[in-house]
Amino acid sequence: QVQVVESGGGLVQPGGSLRISCAASGIMFSRYAMNWYRQGPGKQRELVASILGGGYTTYTDAVKGRFIISRDNAMNMAWLQMNDLKTEDTAVYYCNLRWGLRDEFWGQGTQVTVSS
């Protein structure tokens, strides 16, 4: 059975940093693209960052230069390092694993709150 679990969210002041994690089990992790999505209050869910199994990364413009996505296929884990956090980054962050159009799995989400 597939399990996807995020962790590491919390409360941070503007300008601070957080690193959130995604741990997966029950899949061949390296075959899946890993995506971080987020949904802020009153907002649509948006794609924040993606990393392919081979390591290629993309970022939405809003976080480019501040966030770094990474993965370790041997550990079945991925991370999102968030730096210079802004209040606009406040959201529930979701880990998504996707294999083309065939399979997709979601974690429960972890809350990131940026506030002074």
C-alpha positions in Angstrom: 0.0 0.0 0.0 1.2 3.4 -0.9 1.9 6.0 1.8 3.0 9.6 1.4 3.6 11.6 4.5 4.7 15.2 4.8 6.4 16.7 7.9 8.3 19.8 9.0 5.7 22.5 8.8 5.3 25.1 11.4 5.2 28.8 12.4 8.0 31.0 11.1 8.6 34.7 11.0 8.9 36.6 7.7 12.4 36.2 6.3 12.9 32.9 8.1 13.4 29.4 6.7 11.8 26.0 7.0 12.5 22.6 5.5 9.6 20.3 4.9 9.9 16.7 4.0 8.0 14.0 2.1 8.5 10.3 2.8 7.0 7.7 0.5 6.6 4.0 0.8 5.1 1.2 -1.3 6.2 2.6 -4.7 9.2 2.6 -6.9 10.1 6.1 -5.9 12.6 6.9 -8.5 10.0 6.4 -11.3 7.8 9.2 -10.0 8.0 12.9 -10.4 7.7 14.6 -7.1 5.8 17.8 -6.8 5.1 20.2 -4.0 1.8 21.9 -4.1 0.3 24.4 -1.8 -3.1 25.9 -1.0 -3.3 29.1 1.0 -6.4 30.5 2.6 -9.0 31.5 0.0 -6.7 30.4 -2.8 -6.6 27.7 -5.4 -4.1 24.9 -5.1 -0.9 25.7 -7.0 2.1 23.9 -8.0 5.2 25.2 -6.2 8.1 23.0 -7.4 8.7 19.8 -9.2 11.6 17.4 -9.5 11.8 14.5 -11.9 13.3 11.2 -11.0 16.5 12.1 -12.7 16.8 15.4 -10.8 15.4 18.0 -13.2 13.7 20.8 -11.3 11.2 23.5 -12.0 9.7 26.2 -9.8 6.8 28.6 -9.9 7.9 32.2 -10.3 6.7 33.2 -6.9 9.3 31.0 -5.2 12.1 30.9 -7.7 15.4 31.8 -6.0 14.0 31.2 -2.5 12.9 27.6 -2.5 14.9 24.5 -3.4 13.4 21.1 -4.1 15.5 18.0 -3.7 15.1 14.2 -3.5 17.0 11.1 -2.6 15.7 8.1 -4.4 17.5 5.6 -2.2 15.8 7.1 0.8 12.4 7.5 -0.8 12.3 11.0 0.3 12.0 14.5 -1.0 12.3 17.9 0.6 11.4 21.5 0.0 13.9 24.0 1.5 12.0 27.3 1.9 14.1 30.4 2.5 13.2 34.1 2.9 9.7 33.2 3.7 6.9 35.7 3.1 3.5 35.9 4.5 2.1 35.0 1.1 3.8 31.6 1.5 1.4 30.7 4.2 -0.4 27.5 3.1 -0.9 23.9 3.5 1.9 22.2 1.5 1.2 18.9 -0.1 3.5 16.3 -1.5 2.4 14.8 -4.8 3.9 11.8 -6.6 3.1 11.4 -10.2 4.1 8.9 -12.9 3.1 10.3 -16.2 -0.7 10.0 -16.5 -0.8 6.6 -14.9 -0.4 7.0 -11.1 -0.8 9.8 -8.7 -0.5 9.9 -4.9 -1.0 12.7 -2.4 0.1 13.3 1.2 -2.1 14.7 3.9 -0.4 18.1 3.9 1.7 20.1 6.4 0.8 23.6 7.5 3.3 26.4 7.0 2.4 29.7 8.6 4.5 32.8 8.1 3.6 35.5 10.6 5.2 37.9 12.9 
